[in-house]
Amino acid sequence: MADNRGVVIVLLSLSFLGLGVALVDSSVADSIWKSPLKGATSACVSAFAYVGRTFAVNRSGVDDDQYAFLSWTLLSTTFLGAAALAYGGYRVFLAPMNRVRLLGDVGYIPENGMSASETAKVVYRRRLVGNVPPVYPNGWFSVIESRDLAAGVAKSVSCLGKNLAVFRGEDGRAHVIDAYCPHMGANLGIGGIVKGSCLECPFHGWQFRGDDGKCVYIPYCESNHISDLAKVTSYNVLERNGFVYIWHHAEGNEPDWEPPEIPEITTGDWVYRGRTEHLVNAHIEEVPENGADIAHLPQVHSPIMTSGTDLRYTYSKFWSFAKHEWQGGWTQDAEQKHIGQLDLLHSIKIFGASFRLLDMKVVARQIGPGVVYLTFDSVFGKGAYLQSLTPVEPLTQRMIHHVYFKWSTPTIIAKFFLLAEAMMVERDIMIWNNKRYEGKPLFVKSAGDASVARHRRWYSQFYSENSPRLSSASVSKPSVDW
């Protein structure tokens, strides 16, 4: 019986291990498609089957202690299996989605036995950049998601060529200041302590006010002796629709527009159902330019989503019976020059017949260089994708999407919509990560190319005389005027 007990203990250990993997896994999309609970459930089933077979045999020769142990094992295994299934059901059907794809996860084809991550580094170094525009345009950019910044918490963020300390005061207001203390250079976002609406330096206790960056307290100096030079740069902050934005302008101009609120989100009629996050190796302008590039839609996004994100295989004959169809056009807002708009109709055909269940009417509003509100109307109701695009390096962008749906729409449907959108984006990432920026593209006479040309003229308004440029023709040795 001792040998049998060892087998059961091993099986139960595997059950706990599988459940632990599920508990720490942060990607809800992987919960759907890769089944991280598979290990726990499989182990529980195996242990259950073993104990069941043991009970099925004649009980002769099994003493009361052995029988009690087997009974406990059966109950424990049953409980673990039920818990694993319940948790899996929660993750799939109720929990918001969290799909994160970093550099090397998507968009690269492994070369010469290298991993995708190693290939990403090689491609990044050797790729010709082209004659790119300035790398940090002027506008509002997300520095952090609201949900990641609790009251009394400070964090370090790098973006737009800046190192920033982002913190939420005890009153709930978000603040962003330059990270480095002017005293001796400590990073205020690493170990800094929030005191009221100020951030205290972890090195010597200097406190900097979030509103204007002024030092208001030094523990070993009287307040009337604090120099006016004791301050850090503070930034205009706007918290809206789940993101904390800062205003960036190369000349230091004050903001003359803001990303608007979405009333349905503010009132709670539309609720948050998940997020995706991607890192993209490309110039920031290339990403929103896709919205005006109508000609790429049938080429890149016509194959049905189930054909995957690797462009080598999306035209597989196996999936040729179904396809996406897109119709639309891009225009500039007549009254608000910082807004461009894509109107799009989406449909699916299966064996040539329309599949109306997934028809969508989409309006994507590009609000400055770093914000997109994409609202849609479908059979399942209305909702929105909110995109933030922030340069974390001159040619590396952090792209985040949130999905909001009417509160009455089942979470699983909202997650399906977000996953479908993410897979389409990941097809684009395979293009962006490997392409060269064409400063003077070879356009032909067509509505598609004319639309891209209009978008480039529109986007140029976000550059100014002092906007920093990438002076090298190759990524391998970039030279950036910060």
Secondary structure, 3 states (H helix, E strand, C coil): CHHHHHHHHHHHHHHHHHHHHHHHCCCHHHHHHCCCCHHHHHHHHHHHHHHHHHHHCCCCCCCHHHHHHHHHHHHHHHHHHHHHHHHHHHHHHCCCEEEEECECCECCCCCCCCCHHHHHHHHHHHCECECCCCCCCCEEEEEEEHHHCCCCCEEEEEECCEEEEEEECCCCCEEEEECECCCCCCECCCCCEEECCEEECCCCCCEEECCCCEEEEECCECHHHCCCCCECCECCEEEECCEEEEEECCCCCCCCCCCCCCHHHHCCCEEEEEEEEEEEECCCCHHHHHHHCCCHHHHHCCECHHHCCCCCCCCCHHHCCEEEEEEEEEEECCCCCCEEEEEEEEEEEECCEECHHHCEEEEEEEECCCEEEEEEEECCEEEEEEEEEEEEECCEEEEEEEEEEECCCCHHHHHHHHHHHHHHHHHHHHHHCCCCECCCCCCCCCHHHHHHHHHHHHHHHHCCCCCCCECCCECCCCCECC
